[in-house]
Amino acid sequence: MRVQRSPAKMATRHLIVSAAVLAAGVACSSDTTASSEEPPSSESLTAIVVSPSSTTLEPGGTQQFSAEGRDQAGSPVSVSVSWTGTGGTITTDGLYTAGDTPGTFEVVATHASGLAGTAAITVTADPPPPPSGLDDLPLATGQLPRWDLFGGF
């Protein structure tokens, strides 16, 4: 014996199944959207700011730099950057070490979007070395050379 279903019952069953599938799909997509918080897109990133913006170092001196993004409203945005520098070396974490050559140099923080921020570095000259021989030693304060006291040697 074969059971026949009426077309009306089959259409109702199809409608109920379709509604259940659609509801499940909506529930899944709304759960996914609600739970995912994406960082601001690079389209909303408008500037990279490097801190400090300038510094002065002696040869071999170090300075830690940091970079922060700014969005269209000027609000801070966490960013990942690559670092480059002139006149010394800089690590991937932004630690700059001045070279031996005095002058004005630059550190650059570049975001994957192409936006970049810079900082100025002045490397000072080394102070002159101390005297090397006894003939170069200065006299104590108030002490005159012997020949000045007696009009000659």
Z-matrix of the N, CA and C atoms (Angstrom, degrees):
N
C 1 1.408
C 2 1.529 1 108.94
N 3 1.256 2 114.56 1 136.47
C 4 1.455 3 121.06 2 -176.03
C 5 1.526 4 109.88 3 -111.66
N 6 1.366 5 116.26 4 135.34
C 7 1.464 6 120.20 5 -178.99
C 8 1.521 7 107.22 6 -93.49
N 9 1.276 8 114.35 7 128.80
C 10 1.454 9 118.87 8 177.71
C 11 1.521 10 108.79 9 -105.81
N 12 1.315 11 114.46 10 138.30
C 13 1.449 12 119.16 11 177.31
C 14 1.519 13 108.16 12 -106.33
N 15 1.258 14 113.91 13 144.02
C 16 1.456 15 117.60 14 -179.38
C 17 1.526 16 109.11 15 -78.37
N 18 1.321 17 117.55 16 149.16
C 19 1.465 18 120.32 17 177.63
C 20 1.522 19 112.70 18 -57.55
N 21 1.285 20 119.97 19 -32.90
C 22 1.457 21 122.80 20 -179.66
C 23 1.526 22 110.67 21 -66.35
N 24 1.353 23 116.85 22 -42.39
C 25 1.467 24 120.85 23 179.00
C 26 1.527 25 110.09 24 -66.74
N 27 1.335 26 117.55 25 -39.23
C 28 1.469 27 121.20 26 179.89
C 29 1.523 28 110.44 27 -65.86
N 30 1.320 29 117.85 28 -40.39
C 31 1.465 30 121.82 29 179.13
C 32 1.523 31 110.32 30 -65.62
N 33 1.330 32 116.62 31 -40.05
C 34 1.467 33 120.63 32 178.53
C 35 1.518 34 110.35 33 -64.91
N 36 1.337 35 116.35 34 -45.14
C 37 1.456 36 120.89 35 178.95
C 38 1.538 37 110.17 36 -61.24
N 39 1.338 38 117.61 37 -42.15
C 40 1.461 39 122.34 38 179.13
C 41 1.532 40 110.83 39 -63.44
N 42 1.312 41 116.93 40 -40.74
C 43 1.454 42 122.43 41 179.11
C 44 1.524 43 110.57 42 -64.60
N 45 1.336 44 117.36 43 -42.35
C 46 1.471 45 121.21 44 -179.94
C 47 1.533 46 109.93 45 -65.26
N 48 1.305 47 117.92 46 -44.56
C 49 1.471 48 121.55 47 179.07
C 50 1.518 49 110.25 48 -63.57
N 51 1.320 50 118.09 49 -43.46
C 52 1.468 51 121.50 50 179.63
C 53 1.518 52 111.04 51 -62.33
N 54 1.324 53 117.18 52 -42.11
C 55 1.455 54 120.71 53 179.08
C 56 1.526 55 110.95 54 -64.09
N 57 1.320 56 117.78 55 -39.78
C 58 1.464 57 121.55 56 179.06
C 59 1.524 58 111.02 57 -65.04
N 60 1.335 59 116.53 58 -42.52
C 61 1.476 60 120.40 59 178.76
C 62 1.520 61 110.25 60 -64.62
N 63 1.326 62 117.57 61 -43.46
C 64 1.458 63 121.58 62 179.44
C 65 1.526 64 110.83 63 -63.01
N 66 1.323 65 117.12 64 -43.41
C 67 1.466 66 121.15 65 179.58
C 68 1.519 67 110.86 66 -63.18
N 69 1.314 68 117.13 67 -40.54
C 70 1.469 69 120.47 68 178.95
C 71 1.520 70 109.93 69 -64.93
N 72 1.321 71 116.78 70 -40.23
C 73 1.466 72 120.21 71 179.04
C 74 1.512 73 112.13 72 -64.93
N 75 1.328 74 117.90 73 -41.30
C 76 1.460 75 121.92 74 177.82
C 77 1.518 76 109.90 75 -64.79
N 78 1.342 77 116.12 76 -42.72
C 79 1.460 78 119.08 77 -179.87
C 80 1.520 79 110.69 78 -62.76
N 81 1.318 80 117.94 79 -40.85
C 82 1.462 81 120.67 80 179.80
C 83 1.513 82 111.07 81 -66.23
N 84 1.329 83 116.30 82 -44.48
C 85 1.455 84 117.42 83 -176.39
C 86 1.515 85 111.40 84 -70.00
N 87 1.339 86 118.45 85 -34.54
C 88 1.456 87 118.70 86 179.00
C 89 1.520 88 110.50 87 -71.71
N 90 1.328 89 118.73 88 -35.02
C 91 1.461 90 120.89 89 176.23
C 92 1.520 91 110.37 90 -62.95
N 93 1.314 92 117.76 91 -43.36
C 94 1.459 93 122.00 92 -178.51
C 95 1.517 94 110.74 93 -63.86
N 96 1.316 95 116.64 94 -44.09
C 97 1.457 96 120.51 95 -179.01
C 98 1.520 97 110.77 96 -66.78
N 99 1.297 98 118.42 97 -42.06
C 100 1.450 99 121.61 98 -176.68
C 101 1.521 100 111.86 99 -68.18
N 102 1.316 101 117.75 100 -33.16
C 103 1.456 102 119.33 101 -174.59
C 104 1.525 103 113.62 102 -90.00
N 105 1.323 104 118.47 103 -11.03
C 106 1.464 105 118.42 104 -177.49
C 107 1.515 106 110.39 105 -101.10
N 108 1.322 107 115.42 106 120.91
C 109 1.450 108 121.51 107 174.73
C 110 1.510 109 107.59 108 -113.48
N 111 1.307 110 114.83 109 107.38
C 112 1.454 111 119.36 110 -178.44
C 113 1.513 112 109.23 111 -90.20
N 114 1.348 113 117.21 112 146.01
C 115 1.458 114 119.48 113 176.24
C 116 1.521 115 109.49 114 -65.96
N 117 1.314 116 117.21 115 160.81
C 118 1.456 117 119.48 116 -179.91
C 119 1.531 118 110.67 117 -56.06
N 120 1.304 119 115.89 118 141.09
C 121 1.460 120 119.29 119 179.89
C 122 1.518 121 109.72 120 -70.54
N 123 1.329 122 116.12 121 159.92
C 124 1.457 123 119.62 122 -179.91
C 125 1.517 124 110.73 123 -66.66
N 126 1.357 125 117.72 124 -15.14
C 127 1.453 126 120.12 125 176.21
C 128 1.524 127 110.89 126 -67.57
N 129 1.351 128 118.09 127 -31.88
C 130 1.458 129 120.47 128 179.24
C 131 1.527 130 111.90 129 -84.60
N 132 1.305 131 118.53 130 -9.71
C 133 1.459 132 123.12 131 177.14
C 134 1.525 133 108.61 132 -79.14
N 135 1.327 134 116.39 133 123.16
C 136 1.467 135 119.39 134 -176.45
C 137 1.522 136 113.90 135 -116.62
N 138 1.341 137 118.15 136 -15.55
C 139 1.470 138 119.76 137 -177.97
C 140 1.524 139 110.27 138 -157.96
N 141 1.342 140 114.67 139 154.93
C 142 1.462 141 123.05 140 171.44
C 143 1.531 142 106.06 141 -117.89
N 144 1.323 143 116.73 142 127.50
C 145 1.466 144 122.15 143 -178.81
C 146 1.525 145 108.38 144 -114.38
N 147 1.334 146 116.91 145 126.38
C 148 1.467 147 122.70 146 179.60
C 149 1.524 148 108.67 147 -102.32
N 150 1.332 149 116.01 148 135.44
C 151 1.467 150 122.07 149 178.10
C 152 1.512 151 110.03 150 -126.22
N 153 1.322 152 119.23 151 138.20
C 154 1.455 153 125.80 152 -8.89
C 155 1.527 154 110.47 153 -68.86
N 156 1.331 155 116.82 154 159.48
C 157 1.465 156 120.63 155 -177.54
C 158 1.525 157 111.84 156 -77.93
N 159 1.339 158 117.07 157 -20.83
C 160 1.470 159 120.88 158 175.54
C 161 1.519 160 109.07 159 -157.40
N 162 1.333 161 115.05 160 155.74
C 163 1.460 162 120.53 161 178.94
C 164 1.523 163 109.09 162 -157.56
N 165 1.327 164 116.22 163 160.18
C 166 1.460 165 123.02 164 175.92
C 167 1.526 166 107.82 165 -121.60
N 168 1.334 167 115.66 166 130.10
C 169 1.463 168 121.44 167 -177.91
C 170 1.518 169 110.74 168 -130.42
N 171 1.319 170 115.94 169 152.98
C 172 1.457 171 121.46 170 168.45
C 173 1.524 172 107.22 171 -83.39
N 174 1.322 173 118.49 172 160.29
C 175 1.471 174 119.59 173 175.98
C 176 1.529 175 110.24 174 -53.44
N 177 1.339 176 116.51 175 133.07
C 178 1.452 177 121.80 176 -178.80
C 179 1.517 178 114.11 177 84.74
N 180 1.350 179 117.43 178 -8.46
C 181 1.462 180 121.34 179 179.79
C 182 1.522 181 111.27 180 -70.35
N 183 1.330 182 117.05 181 158.95
C 184 1.464 183 121.25 182 -178.33
C 185 1.523 184 110.99 183 -123.32
N 186 1.344 185 115.01 184 154.70
C 187 1.460 186 122.51 185 175.51
C 188 1.520 187 108.39 186 -146.70
N 189 1.326 188 116.82 187 130.12
C 190 1.462 189 121.74 188 175.68
C 191 1.530 190 108.57 189 -87.42
N 192 1.332 191 116.76 190 125.33
C 193 1.458 192 122.30 191 176.63
C 194 1.520 193 109.43 192 -107.88
N 195 1.345 194 115.80 193 153.91
C 196 1.463 195 121.74 194 174.06
C 197 1.524 196 108.21 195 -134.83
N 198 1.334 197 115.30 196 157.29
C 199 1.462 198 120.50 197 179.56
C 200 1.517 199 109.07 198 -129.32
N 201 1.325 200 114.82 199 144.78
C 202 1.451 201 121.77 200 179.88
C 203 1.521 202 107.77 201 -138.99
N 204 1.315 203 116.61 202 139.93
C 205 1.458 204 120.55 203 176.24
C 206 1.515 205 110.39 204 -86.56
N 207 1.330 206 115.71 205 159.83
C 208 1.464 207 122.08 206 173.80
C 209 1.522 208 108.13 207 -129.80
N 210 1.334 209 115.70 208 137.43
C 211 1.461 210 119.29 209 178.53
C 212 1.530 211 109.71 210 -90.73
N 213 1.336 212 116.20 211 -173.04
C 214 1.459 213 121.44 212 -175.92
C 215 1.524 214 112.71 213 -61.39
N 216 1.325 215 117.22 214 -27.37
C 217 1.465 216 121.18 215 179.20
C 218 1.524 217 112.22 216 -88.47
N 219 1.348 218 117.26 217 -1.49
C 220 1.462 219 121.30 218 -178.32
C 221 1.516 220 113.25 219 85.42
N 222 1.313 221 117.06 220 5.89
C 223 1.468 222 121.09 221 179.61
C 224 1.524 223 110.56 222 -78.44
N 225 1.341 224 117.46 223 147.65
C 226 1.467 225 120.50 224 -179.88
C 227 1.526 226 112.41 225 -66.85
N 228 1.321 227 115.05 226 142.96
C 229 1.457 228 123.13 227 177.99
C 230 1.523 229 107.11 228 -133.97
N 231 1.330 230 117.67 229 129.79
C 232 1.462 231 121.49 230 177.58
C 233 1.531 232 108.87 231 -68.50
N 234 1.331 233 116.24 232 131.74
C 235 1.464 234 120.74 233 -178.94
C 236 1.523 235 110.46 234 -136.20
N 237 1.305 236 114.74 235 159.46
C 238 1.460 237 122.56 236 171.94
C 239 1.525 238 106.50 237 -109.50
N 240 1.338 239 116.51 238 132.44
C 241 1.463 240 120.56 239 -177.08
C 242 1.529 241 110.27 240 -131.57
N 243 1.320 242 115.27 241 163.20
C 244 1.464 243 120.65 242 169.32
C 245 1.525 244 106.50 243 -108.28
N 246 1.343 245 115.63 244 144.40
C 247 1.465 246 121.86 245 -174.09
C 248 1.520 247 110.98 246 -107.86
N 249 1.321 248 116.49 247 140.35
C 250 1.465 249 123.04 248 169.65
C 251 1.515 250 107.25 249 -137.88
N 252 1.320 251 116.43 250 157.05
C 253 1.454 252 119.91 251 179.82
C 254 1.511 253 111.80 252 -155.55
N 255 1.337 254 115.86 253 157.07
C 256 1.458 255 121.82 254 176.01
C 257 1.526 256 108.32 255 -114.69
N 258 1.321 257 116.00 256 156.23
C 259 1.454 258 120.68 257 176.72
C 260 1.513 259 114.86 258 75.73
N 261 1.314 260 117.94 259 9.18
C 262 1.455 261 122.22 260 -178.83
C 263 1.514 262 109.13 261 178.50
N 264 1.321 263 116.38 262 -156.81
C 265 1.464 264 120.96 263 178.94
C 266 1.530 265 108.47 264 -125.72
N 267 1.350 266 115.55 265 155.52
C 268 1.459 267 120.26 266 177.31
C 269 1.518 268 108.81 267 -140.57
N 270 1.332 269 116.31 268 137.74
C 271 1.465 270 121.72 269 -179.17
C 272 1.530 271 109.86 270 -83.47
N 273 1.318 272 116.08 271 170.87
C 274 1.461 273 121.06 272 177.61
C 275 1.532 274 111.44 273 -66.52
N 276 1.326 275 116.94 274 -16.63
C 277 1.467 276 121.65 275 178.03
C 278 1.526 277 112.78 276 -94.53
N 279 1.351 278 118.50 277 0.96
C 280 1.457 279 121.63 278 176.56
C 281 1.513 280 115.69 279 91.73
N 282 1.347 281 119.00 280 16.04
C 283 1.468 282 120.91 281 177.30
C 284 1.529 283 108.75 282 -89.23
N 285 1.335 284 115.59 283 113.94
C 286 1.467 285 122.23 284 -177.52
C 287 1.523 286 109.46 285 -96.45
N 288 1.345 287 117.08 286 136.48
C 289 1.466 288 123.14 287 173.38
C 290 1.516 289 107.61 288 -119.91
N 291 1.330 290 116.35 289 121.74
C 292 1.458 291 121.87 290 -177.96
C 293 1.517 292 110.90 291 -68.19
N 294 1.329 293 115.58 292 144.75
C 295 1.463 294 121.53 293 174.75
C 296 1.516 295 110.28 294 -82.09
N 297 1.337 296 115.87 295 -170.77
C 298 1.471 297 121.81 296 -177.37
C 299 1.524 298 113.69 297 -86.92
N 300 1.316 299 118.22 298 -13.59
C 301 1.462 300 121.62 299 -175.20
C 302 1.528 301 110.63 300 -89.55
N 303 1.355 302 117.14 301 123.39
C 304 1.461 303 118.70 302 177.33
C 305 1.531 304 110.78 303 -69.94
N 306 1.323 305 116.27 304 152.37
C 307 1.460 306 121.06 305 177.58
C 308 1.514 307 111.23 306 150.85
N 309 1.341 308 114.89 307 -172.23
C 310 1.465 309 121.70 308 178.63
C 311 1.521 310 108.53 309 -107.36
N 312 1.328 311 115.67 310 129.75
C 313 1.461 312 121.51 311 -174.69
C 314 1.527 313 109.36 312 -131.84
N 315 1.337 314 116.07 313 -178.03
C 316 1.453 315 121.24 314 -173.20
C 317 1.525 316 111.35 315 -140.03
N 318 1.333 317 115.08 316 143.92
C 319 1.461 318 123.12 317 170.23
C 320 1.525 319 106.08 318 -114.25
N 321 1.343 320 116.85 319 136.64
C 322 1.462 321 121.72 320 -178.82
C 323 1.525 322 109.38 321 -125.51
N 324 1.333 323 116.06 322 130.03
C 325 1.472 324 123.13 323 173.58
C 326 1.525 325 106.83 324 -108.15
N 327 1.343 326 117.28 325 118.76
C 328 1.465 327 121.44 326 -176.09
C 329 1.520 328 110.76 327 -116.55
N 330 1.330 329 116.25 328 127.77
C 331 1.467 330 124.01 329 176.82
C 332 1.522 331 108.30 330 -86.78
N 333 1.329 332 117.21 331 157.50
C 334 1.466 333 122.18 332 179.77
C 335 1.529 334 112.12 333 -59.14
N 336 1.333 335 118.25 334 -24.11
C 337 1.460 336 122.08 335 179.40
C 338 1.528 337 111.78 336 -73.55
N 339 1.339 338 116.77 337 -12.77
C 340 1.459 339 120.69 338 -176.85
C 341 1.515 340 113.03 339 102.19
N 342 1.327 341 117.47 340 -14.95
C 343 1.463 342 120.07 341 176.29
C 344 1.521 343 109.13 342 -66.98
N 345 1.349 344 116.30 343 144.27
C 346 1.461 345 120.42 344 -178.59
C 347 1.517 346 110.24 345 -142.03
N 348 1.315 347 115.36 346 151.52
C 349 1.456 348 122.98 347 173.95
C 350 1.512 349 108.48 348 -125.39
N 351 1.334 350 117.49 349 153.39
C 352 1.465 351 121.00 350 -176.70
C 353 1.526 352 111.28 351 -129.61
N 354 1.318 353 114.55 352 161.40
C 355 1.456 354 122.90 353 172.55
C 356 1.523 355 107.42 354 -138.87
N 357 1.335 356 116.79 355 146.97
C 358 1.467 357 122.48 356 179.72
C 359 1.526 358 109.70 357 -97.39
N 360 1.337 359 114.79 358 139.86
C 361 1.463 360 121.26 359 178.20
C 362 1.525 361 108.29 360 -127.05
N 363 1.319 362 116.24 361 130.07
C 364 1.456 363 121.47 362 173.57
C 365 1.518 364 107.51 363 -109.41
N 366 1.325 365 115.85 364 121.78
C 367 1.460 366 120.81 365 175.77
C 368 1.521 367 106.14 366 -101.12
N 369 1.336 368 115.94 367 121.79
C 370 1.459 369 121.71 368 -177.49
C 371 1.526 370 110.63 369 -82.36
N 372 1.322 371 115.45 370 161.98
C 373 1.463 372 120.49 371 176.52
C 374 1.524 373 108.99 372 -77.00
N 375 1.322 374 115.94 373 148.94
C 376 1.457 375 120.39 374 174.80
C 377 1.520 376 108.99 375 -63.81
N 378 1.339 377 118.10 376 144.66
C 379 1.464 378 119.32 377 173.77
C 380 1.533 379 108.98 378 -66.70
N 381 1.325 380 117.82 379 155.89
C 382 1.465 381 119.27 380 -179.99
C 383 1.529 382 110.48 381 -61.64
N 384 1.326 383 116.62 382 147.43
C 385 1.473 384 119.23 383 179.73
C 386 1.524 385 110.43 384 -68.21
N 387 1.331 386 117.01 385 157.04
C 388 1.470 387 119.93 386 177.08
C 389 1.533 388 109.62 387 -67.81
N 390 1.323 389 116.82 388 160.32
C 391 1.469 390 120.40 389 179.32
C 392 1.524 391 110.85 390 -57.32
N 393 1.330 392 115.38 391 148.28
C 394 1.452 393 118.53 392 -175.50
C 395 1.528 394 114.14 393 -100.86
N 396 1.317 395 118.91 394 -24.16
C 397 1.468 396 119.77 395 -176.91
C 398 1.512 397 112.32 396 -121.51
N 399 1.337 398 116.86 397 167.56
C 400 1.462 399 121.13 398 179.68
C 401 1.519 400 111.60 399 -64.73
N 402 1.309 401 118.73 400 -30.62
C 403 1.466 402 121.06 401 -179.46
C 404 1.527 403 111.63 402 -66.11
N 405 1.298 404 116.06 403 -22.25
C 406 1.455 405 119.95 404 -177.55
C 407 1.524 406 113.07 405 -91.29
N 408 1.331 407 118.23 406 -4.22
C 409 1.459 408 120.21 407 -177.58
C 410 1.518 409 110.08 408 -67.77
N 411 1.322 410 117.23 409 134.29
C 412 1.466 411 119.53 410 178.78
C 413 1.527 412 109.92 411 -74.63
N 414 1.309 413 115.33 412 157.86
C 415 1.459 414 120.46 413 175.82
C 416 1.520 415 109.17 414 -77.90
N 417 1.311 416 116.18 415 154.92
C 418 1.457 417 120.11 416 176.70
C 419 1.524 418 109.14 417 -65.30
N 420 1.306 419 117.32 418 155.86
C 421 1.458 420 122.14 419 -179.02
C 422 1.524 421 109.86 420 -57.95
N 423 1.320 422 115.96 421 130.36
C 424 1.463 423 121.18 422 179.52
C 425 1.521 424 114.00 423 84.17
N 426 1.298 425 119.36 424 -7.25
C 427 1.463 426 121.96 425 -178.87
C 428 1.529 427 108.79 426 -88.47
N 429 1.296 428 116.46 427 132.83
C 430 1.458 429 121.31 428 178.59
C 431 1.520 430 109.40 429 -105.62
N 432 1.323 431 116.22 430 152.67
C 433 1.468 432 116.91 431 175.23
C 434 1.529 433 109.67 432 -60.55
N 435 1.307 434 118.27 433 149.68
C 436 1.464 435 124.28 434 -175.36
C 437 1.522 436 112.53 435 -55.89
N 438 1.310 437 117.34 436 -41.19
C 439 1.463 438 119.64 437 -177.64
C 440 1.510 439 112.72 438 -68.16
N 441 1.394 440 118.36 439 -24.24
C 442 1.454 441 119.56 440 177.22
C 443 1.524 442 110.81 441 -72.43
N 444 1.320 443 118.54 442 -32.39
C 445 1.459 444 121.12 443 -179.31
C 446 1.531 445 111.91 444 -69.74
N 447 1.298 446 116.50 445 -36.23
C 448 1.464 447 120.43 446 -172.72
C 449 1.521 448 112.43 447 -113.86
N 450 1.322 449 118.56 448 11.84
C 451 1.449 450 120.74 449 179.06
C 452 1.515 451 113.07 450 74.91
N 453 1.246 452 119.77 451 20.92
C 454 1.456 453 124.29 452 178.72
C 455 1.523 454 108.61 453 144.97
N 456 1.318 455 116.03 454 -171.95
C 457 1.470 456 118.90 455 -178.38
C 458 1.464 457 111.08 456 -73.42
